[in-house]
Amino acid sequence: MNNIHETAIIHDNVEIGDGNYIGAYTVIGSPPEIKDGFPRQGKVIIGDNCVITSHVTIDAGKGQPTVIGNDCFIMTKAHIGHNAQLGNRVIISAQALVGGYVVIEDFVNMGVGSKIHQRRTIGKGCMIGMGAIVTRNTGVWTVYKGVPAKAGRFNKSGAERSGENMAEAEKAWYIYYKSC
């Protein structure tokens, strides 16, 4: 069973799994914000056990749907652009912005006010620091910070919280980081 606040606007083109919370004044399924042919109606698919707090906007996809995986936590005033694909256990902090066609892999954590440019991929287990602006694809299990965002250390705390094999996560990070 889902808990959806009475002021939330959920358009008819939205499929919602089970055990989700959707907060006040959230709008899900608005037409994708694309100049050519606006308004064009696509779809949004939300998995199970997600928390989407107040004033969040999630745009429908164009062609392919916008997808929110399972166990995601999307905080107040965040925006998820059209055709974005969020994996499982993703955290999007307050006022973070996800551009259109962005892919966010499992266990990613976006800090307060961070931004991801359209058509970018954020690798598994990354931490995007508060206020960072990601303009390029990222590696895996890496902390990014700054404007534009730069790769930093291994995201040890993220790997620990994920339950993933720590040695394998660190090896994946090392291979990526040393290749840059």
C-alpha positions as CSV (number, residue, x, y, z in Angstrom):
1,M,0.0,0.0,0.0
2,N,1.2,3.5,-0.9
3,N,0.9,6.6,1.2
4,I,0.3,9.6,-1.1
5,H,-0.4,13.0,0.3
6,E,-3.7,14.5,-0.8
7,T,-1.9,17.5,-2.4
8,A,0.4,15.4,-4.6
9,I,-0.3,15.5,-8.3
10,I,0.1,12.1,-9.9
11,H,-0.7,12.1,-13.6
12,D,-2.4,9.1,-15.3
13,N,0.8,8.1,-17.0
14,V,2.5,7.1,-13.8
15,E,3.0,3.5,-12.6
16,I,3.7,3.1,-8.9
17,G,4.9,0.0,-7.1
18,D,4.1,-0.9,-3.4
19,G,5.1,0.6,-0.1
20,N,5.9,4.1,-1.4
21,Y,5.5,7.5,0.3
22,I,4.8,10.6,-1.8
23,G,4.8,13.9,0.0
24,A,2.9,17.2,-0.2
25,Y,2.8,19.2,-3.4
26,T,4.9,16.7,-5.4
27,V,4.2,16.5,-9.1
28,I,4.9,13.3,-11.0
29,G,4.3,12.6,-14.7
30,S,4.3,16.1,-16.2
31,P,5.1,16.2,-19.9
32,P,8.8,16.2,-20.7
33,E,10.3,19.6,-21.0
34,I,11.5,19.4,-24.6
35,K,11.0,22.2,-27.0
36,D,10.1,20.2,-30.1
37,G,6.5,19.0,-29.7
38,F,5.7,20.2,-26.2
39,P,3.6,19.0,-24.5
40,R,4.3,15.4,-25.3
41,Q,3.1,12.8,-22.8
42,G,5.3,9.9,-21.8
43,K,5.5,7.7,-18.7
44,V,7.0,7.4,-15.2
45,I,7.6,4.1,-13.5
46,I,8.3,4.1,-9.7
47,G,9.5,0.9,-8.0
48,D,8.8,-0.3,-4.5
49,N,9.6,1.3,-1.1
50,C,10.6,4.7,-2.3
51,V,10.3,7.9,-0.2
52,I,9.6,11.0,-2.3
53,T,9.2,14.0,0.0
54,S,7.4,17.3,-0.6
55,H,7.7,19.6,-3.6
56,V,9.6,17.0,-5.8
57,T,9.0,17.1,-9.6
58,I,9.5,14.1,-11.8
59,D,9.0,14.6,-15.5
60,A,7.6,11.9,-17.8
61,G,9.9,10.4,-20.4
62,K,9.8,10.9,-24.2
63,G,9.6,7.6,-25.9
64,Q,11.2,5.6,-23.0
65,P,9.8,6.2,-19.5
66,T,11.5,8.0,-16.6
67,V,12.3,5.2,-14.1
68,I,12.8,5.4,-10.3
69,G,14.2,2.1,-8.9
70,N,13.4,0.4,-5.6
71,D,14.2,1.9,-2.2
72,C,15.1,5.3,-3.5
73,F,14.9,8.4,-1.2
74,I,14.2,11.7,-3.0
75,M,14.2,14.8,-0.8
76,T,12.3,18.1,-1.0
77,K,12.5,20.3,-4.0
78,A,14.5,17.9,-6.1
79,H,13.8,17.6,-9.8
80,I,14.2,14.5,-11.9
81,G,14.2,15.3,-15.7
82,H,12.6,13.4,-18.5
83,N,13.9,9.9,-19.4
84,A,16.1,9.8,-16.3
85,Q,16.9,6.2,-15.1
86,L,17.5,5.9,-11.3
87,G,18.8,2.5,-10.0
88,N,18.0,1.0,-6.6
89,R,18.8,2.6,-3.3
90,V,19.6,6.0,-4.8
91,I,19.5,9.1,-2.6
92,I,18.7,12.5,-4.1
93,S,19.1,15.2,-1.5
94,A,17.1,18.5,-1.2
95,Q,17.2,20.8,-4.2
96,A,19.3,18.4,-6.3
97,L,18.7,18.5,-10.1
98,V,18.9,15.5,-12.5
99,G,18.9,16.5,-16.2
100,G,17.1,14.6,-18.9
101,Y,18.4,11.2,-20.1
102,V,20.7,10.9,-17.1
103,V,21.4,7.4,-15.8
104,I,22.1,7.0,-12.1
105,E,23.3,3.5,-11.1
106,D,22.6,1.8,-7.8
107,F,23.7,3.2,-4.4
108,V,24.5,6.7,-5.7
109,N,24.1,9.6,-3.2
110,M,23.6,13.1,-4.5
111,G,24.3,15.9,-2.0
112,V,22.2,19.0,-1.3
113,G,21.9,21.3,-4.3
114,S,24.1,19.1,-6.6
115,K,23.3,19.0,-10.3
116,I,23.9,16.5,-13.1
117,H,24.0,17.7,-16.7
118,Q,21.7,16.0,-19.2
119,R,22.8,12.7,-20.9
120,R,25.4,11.8,-18.2
121,T,25.9,8.5,-16.4
122,I,26.7,8.4,-12.7
123,G,28.5,5.2,-11.8
124,K,27.5,2.7,-9.1
125,G,28.1,3.9,-5.5
126,C,29.3,7.5,-6.3
127,M,28.8,10.3,-3.9
128,I,28.1,13.7,-5.6
129,G,29.1,16.4,-3.0
130,M,26.9,19.3,-1.9
131,G,26.6,21.9,-4.7
132,A,28.7,19.9,-7.2
133,I,27.9,20.2,-10.9
134,V,28.6,17.0,-12.9
135,T,29.3,17.8,-16.5
136,R,30.9,14.4,-17.5
137,N,30.2,10.7,-17.0
138,T,31.6,9.4,-13.7
139,G,33.4,6.3,-12.6
140,V,32.2,4.0,-9.8
141,W,32.4,4.2,-6.0
142,T,34.0,7.7,-6.3
143,V,33.4,10.9,-4.4
144,Y,33.0,13.9,-6.7
145,K,33.0,17.6,-5.5
146,G,33.4,21.0,-6.9
147,V,32.3,23.0,-10.0
148,P,32.8,21.3,-12.3
149,A,32.9,18.2,-10.3
150,K,36.2,16.4,-10.0
151,A,36.9,12.8,-9.0
152,G,38.3,12.2,-5.5
153,R,38.7,9.4,-3.1
154,F,37.0,6.0,-2.8
155,N,33.5,6.2,-1.4
156,K,34.2,3.9,1.5
157,S,31.1,4.9,3.6
158,G,28.9,4.4,0.6
159,A,30.3,0.9,-0.1
160,E,29.9,0.0,3.5
161,R,26.2,1.1,3.6
162,S,25.5,-0.7,0.3
163,G,26.4,-4.1,1.7
164,E,28.5,-4.7,-1.4
165,N,31.8,-6.6,-1.2
166,M,34.2,-3.8,0.0
167,A,37.3,-5.3,-1.7
168,E,35.5,-5.6,-5.1
169,A,34.1,-2.1,-4.8
170,E,37.5,-0.6,-4.0
171,K,39.1,-2.6,-6.9
172,A,36.5,-1.3,-9.3
173,W,37.2,2.3,-8.1
174,Y,41.0,1.8,-8.3
175,I,40.8,0.5,-11.9
176,Y,38.6,3.5,-12.9
177,Y,40.5,6.2,-11.0
178,K,44.0,5.1,-12.2
179,S,42.7,5.0,-15.8
180,C,41.9,8.8,-15.7
